Amino acid sequence: MNNWHPIAENSPPEPSPPVRSAVELRGLIDEGAAVADIAKRKAIYRRVDEIVLGAIAGISLVVGGIGLLSVMLISIRERLFEIGLRKALGARKVDIMAQMLTESVVLSVFGGVIGTMFGAGIATTIAAFTPIPASVEVWSVALGIGITALVGLFFGLYPASRAAQLDPIEALRRE
């Protein structure tokens, strides 16, 4: 019969040898080691989460950039006459590239602002109706908008260079 009580001053009875070896194998005797193991696993899971979310964000940026690239290529095709006329009137390659890159960056940043507003709305809704704390930090908004501008710049380079390389005579003839 077990007479041990948590309030009593005497110590609990020692476990039998098979129970003790099983507990030692599972690492439950050394509580410090168990806590350290839990902390280590938590850190590993957090790092895996960061990597997975970063990969998803990276893939999303590439997909969005490819969509932007195709929109800009279609825009250039539809505006061949305008580009040809500008070049015939003396616009330099740099002027055409600057116009196309500006359009690309503005389009990308506009999409980033809309996405940020949508995300902030979701975070506010979650914070209002659940006990989960959610907030939108100013630095994360600035970083997100900056990254969308860089995506617009990077994926707008090819369409802008294609527009700048157009021959004005060919561009005017195609219309």
NULOFI-493493 format. One line per field, with one value per residue (C-alpha): residue in three letters; residue number from 0; x, z, y. Coordinates in nm, 2 decimals, decimal comma. Example, Ala and Ser with C-alpha at 12.3 -4.5 7.8 and 13.67 -1.06 7.14 Angstrom:
// NULOFI-493493
sero <- [ALA;SER]
vexdo <- [0;1]
c1 <- [1,23;1,37]
c3 <- [0,78;0,71]
c2 <- [-0,45;-0,11]
END
This chain:
// NULOFI-493493
sero <- [MET;ASN;ASN;TRP;HIS;PRO;ILE;ALA;GLU;ASN;SER;PRO;PRO;GLU;PRO;SER;PRO;PRO;VAL;ARG;SER;ALA;VAL;GLU;LEU;ARG;GLY;LEU;ILE;ASP;GLU;GLY;ALA;ALA;VAL;ALA;ASP;ILE;ALA;LYS;ARG;LYS;ALA;ILE;TYR;ARG;ARG;VAL;ASP;GLU;ILE;VAL;LEU;GLY;ALA;ILE;ALA;GLY;ILE;SER;LEU;VAL;VAL;GLY;GLY;ILE;GLY;LEU;LEU;SER;VAL;MET;LEU;ILE;SER;ILE;ARG;GLU;ARG;LEU;PHE;GLU;ILE;GLY;LEU;ARG;LYS;ALA;LEU;GLY;ALA;ARG;LYS;VAL;ASP;ILE;MET;ALA;GLN;MET;LEU;THR;GLU;SER;VAL;VAL;LEU;SER;VAL;PHE;GLY;GLY;VAL;ILE;GLY;THR;MET;PHE;GLY;ALA;GLY;ILE;ALA;THR;THR;ILE;ALA;ALA;PHE;THR;PRO;ILE;PRO;ALA;SER;VAL;GLU;VAL;TRP;SER;VAL;ALA;LEU;GLY;ILE;GLY;ILE;THR;ALA;LEU;VAL;GLY;LEU;PHE;PHE;GLY;LEU;TYR;PRO;ALA;SER;ARG;ALA;ALA;GLN;LEU;ASP;PRO;ILE;GLU;ALA;LEU;ARG;ARG;GLU]
vexdo <- [0;1;2;3;4;5;6;7;8;9;10;11;12;13;14;15;16;17;18;19;20;21;22;23;24;25;26;27;28;29;30;31;32;33;34;35;36;37;38;39;40;41;42;43;44;45;46;47;48;49;50;51;52;53;54;55;56;57;58;59;60;61;62;63;64;65;66;67;68;69;70;71;72;73;74;75;76;77;78;79;80;81;82;83;84;85;86;87;88;89;90;91;92;93;94;95;96;97;98;99;100;101;102;103;104;105;106;107;108;109;110;111;112;113;114;115;116;117;118;119;120;121;122;123;124;125;126;127;128;129;130;131;132;133;134;135;136;137;138;139;140;141;142;143;144;145;146;147;148;149;150;151;152;153;154;155;156;157;158;159;160;161;162;163;164;165;166;167;168;169;170;171;172;173;174]
c1 <- [0,00;0,13;0,12;0,29;0,10;0,22;0,19;0,37;0,74;0,86;0,97;0,77;0,85;1,12;0,98;1,06;1,36;1,17;0,96;1,27;1,45;1,15;1,12;1,49;1,47;1,19;1,39;1,14;1,36;1,58;1,32;1,58;1,67;1,31;1,24;1,55;1,44;1,10;1,26;1,49;1,20;1,00;1,29;1,32;0,95;0,96;1,25;1,07;0,76;0,97;1,13;0,79;0,62;0,92;0,91;0,53;0,59;0,87;0,66;0,38;0,61;0,74;0,38;0,27;0,58;0,51;0,15;0,28;0,53;0,25;0,03;0,31;0,38;0,02;0,01;0,31;0,15;-0,17;0,02;0,26;0,13;0,18;0,53;0,62;0,48;0,68;1,00;0,93;0,89;1,23;1,17;1,49;1,51;1,57;1,24;1,04;1,21;1,14;0,77;0,73;0,92;0,71;0,39;0,52;0,62;0,30;0,09;0,28;0,27;-0,10;-0,15;0,07;-0,14;-0,46;-0,32;-0,19;-0,53;-0,70;-0,45;-0,49;-0,87;-0,84;-0,60;-0,84;-1,13;-0,95;-0,84;-1,20;-1,38;-1,13;-0,89;-0,60;-0,40;-0,33;-0,16;-0,01;0,33;0,43;0,77;0,61;0,38;0,67;0,88;0,59;0,53;0,91;0,93;0,63;0,81;1,12;0,92;0,76;1,10;1,25;0,97;0,91;1,27;1,21;0,89;1,04;1,35;1,13;0,93;1,25;1,40;1,10;1,17;0,94;0,87;0,77;0,56;0,37;0,33;0,18;-0,11]
c3 <- [0,00;-0,09;0,20;0,02;0,01;-0,16;0,17;0,37;0,44;0,34;-0,02;-0,27;-0,31;-0,56;-0,88;-0,95;-1,17;-1,50;-1,45;-1,37;-1,68;-1,90;-1,76;-1,80;-2,17;-2,24;-2,07;-1,81;-1,50;-1,60;-1,62;-1,73;-2,03;-2,11;-2,10;-2,31;-2,56;-2,59;-2,64;-2,90;-3,09;-3,06;-3,22;-3,50;-3,57;-3,57;-3,82;-4,04;-4,04;-4,13;-4,42;-4,55;-4,53;-4,69;-4,98;-5,02;-5,02;-5,28;-5,51;-5,48;-5,57;-5,88;-5,99;-5,94;-6,13;-6,42;-6,43;-6,43;-6,71;-6,93;-6,86;-6,96;-7,27;-7,37;-7,29;-7,52;-7,80;-7,77;-7,77;-8,06;-8,25;-7,96;-7,89;-8,26;-8,28;-7,97;-8,11;-8,45;-8,28;-8,10;-7,79;-7,69;-7,57;-7,22;-7,23;-7,35;-7,09;-6,81;-6,91;-6,92;-6,59;-6,42;-6,54;-6,42;-6,07;-6,03;-6,12;-5,89;-5,59;-5,65;-5,62;-5,31;-5,15;-5,22;-5,08;-4,77;-4,71;-4,75;-4,51;-4,25;-4,27;-4,21;-3,91;-3,76;-3,81;-3,64;-3,35;-3,30;-3,30;-3,16;-2,86;-3,11;-3,11;-3,45;-3,55;-3,86;-3,80;-4,00;-4,09;-4,24;-4,45;-4,57;-4,64;-4,83;-5,05;-5,11;-5,22;-5,46;-5,61;-5,66;-5,82;-6,05;-6,14;-6,20;-6,40;-6,59;-6,73;-7,01;-7,14;-7,11;-7,31;-7,58;-7,61;-7,62;-7,90;-8,13;-8,47;-8,51;-8,88;-8,80;-8,50;-8,71;-8,99;-8,77;-8,67]
c2 <- [0,00;0,34;0,58;0,87;1,20;1,52;1,71;1,45;1,51;1,17;1,11;0,91;0,54;0,45;0,30;-0,07;-0,13;-0,21;0,11;0,32;0,20;0,27;0,62;0,68;0,56;0,81;1,09;1,17;1,15;1,44;1,72;1,97;1,76;1,71;2,09;2,15;1,89;2,05;2,40;2,25;2,09;2,41;2,61;2,35;2,37;2,75;2,74;2,49;2,72;3,02;2,83;2,70;3,04;3,20;2,95;3,01;3,39;3,35;3,14;3,39;3,68;3,49;3,40;3,76;3,88;3,65;3,78;4,14;4,06;3,92;4,22;4,45;4,26;4,27;4,64;4,70;4,50;4,70;5,03;4,96;5,26;5,50;5,37;5,39;5,75;5,85;5,71;5,87;6,21;6,17;5,97;5,79;5,43;5,55;5,75;5,44;5,22;5,48;5,50;5,12;5,06;5,33;5,17;4,83;4,96;5,16;4,85;4,63;4,88;4,93;4,55;4,55;4,83;4,65;4,32;4,50;4,66;4,32;4,15;4,43;4,39;4,02;4,08;4,34;4,10;3,82;4,04;4,17;3,83;3,59;3,58;3,56;3,88;4,02;4,34;4,51;4,66;4,97;4,82;4,51;4,73;4,94;4,62;4,46;4,76;4,80;4,43;4,47;4,78;4,57;4,29;4,54;4,68;4,33;4,18;4,50;4,51;4,27;4,43;4,77;4,67;4,51;4,83;5,04;4,82;4,85;5,00;5,31;5,23;4,87;4,98;5,23;4,98;4,71;4,94]
END
